[in-house]
Amino acid sequence: MTRIDDIPFTTMDGGTTSLGEFAGKAVLVVNVASRCGLAPQYAKLEELQKQYADRGFTVIGFPSNQFLQELSSNEAISEYCSTTWGITFPIVDRVRVNGKKEHPLYTELKKTPDAEGKAGKVSWNFEKFLVAPDRTVTRFRPRTEPDDPAVVSAIEAALAEAAA
């Protein structure tokens, strides 16, 4: 059985990490895209980062050009995120979220059903997966804003668990 914490992914600077580096923390994994109409969600993701970081929470952005809306290089993505949105949370190397060459982390995350009970393919950019400290996963579809009460309450519950 694959442990979600053991699946490596590449950082933007070419290093390797995994969710294991965030053991005991709540992590919001989001497939992001700079040229997507949902890109303003970056601002709300950053607000969550600032609000909860000191309580053991982080957002991790996984750029994906799967829907043909991401910039062509890590440098361009990094510059866009920092200058346009002031992003302080980690943005990692570009990944595929669906299909034969999808990243193994997304293979695991997509097994989690959303609020309507549907698992499977990532439907669009800015799909969110909250990985709690116990590594249970809660899935939020792209149009669910990062500050939606369902997302915030799931983060609060995960952080309460981490503090217990």
C-alpha positions in Angstrom: 0.0 0.0 0.0 1.3 3.4 -0.9 1.7 5.8 1.9 0.9 9.3 0.8 3.8 10.7 2.9 6.3 8.5 0.9 5.5 9.7 -2.6 8.3 12.0 -3.7 7.8 15.2 -5.7 10.2 17.7 -7.2 10.6 21.2 -5.8 10.7 24.2 -8.0 14.5 24.3 -7.6 15.0 20.7 -8.7 15.2 19.1 -5.2 13.0 16.3 -4.0 10.6 16.3 -1.1 7.4 14.6 0.0 4.4 15.2 2.3 6.5 13.3 4.9 8.4 16.6 5.4 5.1 17.9 6.7 4.3 15.1 9.1 1.9 16.1 11.9 0.8 19.1 9.8 -2.3 19.8 7.7 -1.5 20.4 4.0 -3.7 21.8 1.3 -2.6 20.4 -2.0 -3.8 22.5 -4.9 -3.2 22.1 -8.7 -2.6 25.7 -9.8 -2.4 27.5 -13.1 -1.3 31.1 -13.7 -3.5 31.8 -16.7 -6.7 30.2 -15.3 -9.9 32.3 -14.7 -9.7 30.8 -11.1 -6.2 32.2 -10.5 -7.6 34.9 -8.1 -8.0 31.9 -5.7 -4.2 32.4 -5.2 -5.0 35.4 -3.0 -7.4 33.4 -0.7 -4.9 30.5 -0.6 -2.3 33.0 0.6 -4.7 34.3 3.2 -5.2 30.7 4.6 -1.4 30.3 4.6 -0.9 33.4 6.6 -3.8 32.7 9.0 -2.9 29.1 9.8 0.8 28.6 9.1 1.8 29.1 12.8 -0.6 26.3 13.8 0.9 23.6 11.6 -0.7 24.3 8.2 0.6 24.9 4.7 -0.6 25.2 1.2 1.4 23.5 -1.5 0.8 24.6 -5.1 1.3 22.0 -7.8 1.4 23.9 -11.2 -0.1 21.9 -14.0 -0.5 22.7 -17.6 -2.9 19.8 -18.0 -5.7 22.3 -18.9 -3.3 24.4 -21.0 -3.4 27.4 -18.7 0.0 27.3 -17.0 3.2 29.3 -17.9 6.0 27.4 -19.6 8.8 27.5 -17.0 9.2 27.3 -13.3 10.9 30.7 -13.3 7.9 32.3 -15.0 5.5 30.5 -12.6 7.5 31.6 -9.5 7.8 35.2 -10.7 4.0 35.3 -11.4 3.1 33.9 -8.0 5.3 36.2 -6.1 4.8 39.4 -8.0 1.1 39.1 -8.8 -0.2 37.4 -5.6 2.7 37.7 -3.0 2.7 33.9 -2.5 4.7 32.6 0.4 3.6 29.0 0.4 5.7 26.4 -1.6 5.0 26.1 -5.3 6.7 22.9 -6.7 7.6 21.6 -10.1 4.9 21.3 -12.8 3.0 18.0 -12.7 0.3 16.2 -14.6 -2.8 15.5 -12.5 -4.7 13.1 -14.9 -3.8 10.5 -17.4 -1.1 8.0 -18.1 1.7 10.3 -17.0 -0.1 11.7 -13.9 2.0 12.3 -10.8 1.7 9.4 -8.3 0.6 11.8 -5.6 -2.4 12.7 -7.6 -3.1 9.0 -8.4 -3.5 8.6 -4.6 -5.3 11.9 -3.9 -7.9 11.3 -6.6 -9.1 8.1 -4.8 -10.8 10.5 -2.4 -14.4 11.4 -3.2 -15.7 14.9 -3.1 -18.7 16.1 -1.1 -21.0 14.5 -3.7 -19.2 11.2 -3.4 -17.4 11.4 -6.7 -13.8 10.3 -6.9 -11.6 10.2 -10.0 -10.2 12.8 -12.4 -9.3 16.3 -11.4 -11.9 18.3 -13.2 -10.0 21.6 -13.5 -7.3 23.9 -12.1 -7.5 24.8 -8.4 -8.9 21.4 -7.2 -8.0 21.2 -3.5 -7.1 18.2 -1.3 -6.7 18.8 2.4 -4.4 16.2 3.9 -5.0 16.1 7.6 -2.2 15.2 10.1 -3.6 11.7 10.3 -3.4 11.7 6.5 -7.1 11.5 5.9 -8.0 13.5 2.7 -10.9 15.8 2.1 -11.5 16.9 -1.5 -12.9 20.2 -2.7 -13.6 20.9 -6.4 -12.2 23.9 -8.2 -15.1 26.3 -7.8 -15.1 25.8 -4.1 -13.3 28.9 -2.9 -10.4 28.5 -0.4 -12.3 30.6 2.1 -15.5 28.6 1.7 -16.9 27.6 5.2 -16.5 23.9 4.3 -12.8 24.3 3.6 -12.2 26.5 6.6 -14.0 24.1 9.0 -12.1 21.2 7.6 -8.8 23.0 8.1 -9.9 24.0 11.7 -10.8 20.4 12.4 -7.5 19.1 11.1 -5.5 21.7 13.1 -7.5 20.8 16.3 -6.5 17.2 15.7 -2.9 18.2 15.3 -3.0 20.1 18.5 -4.6 17.2 20.5 
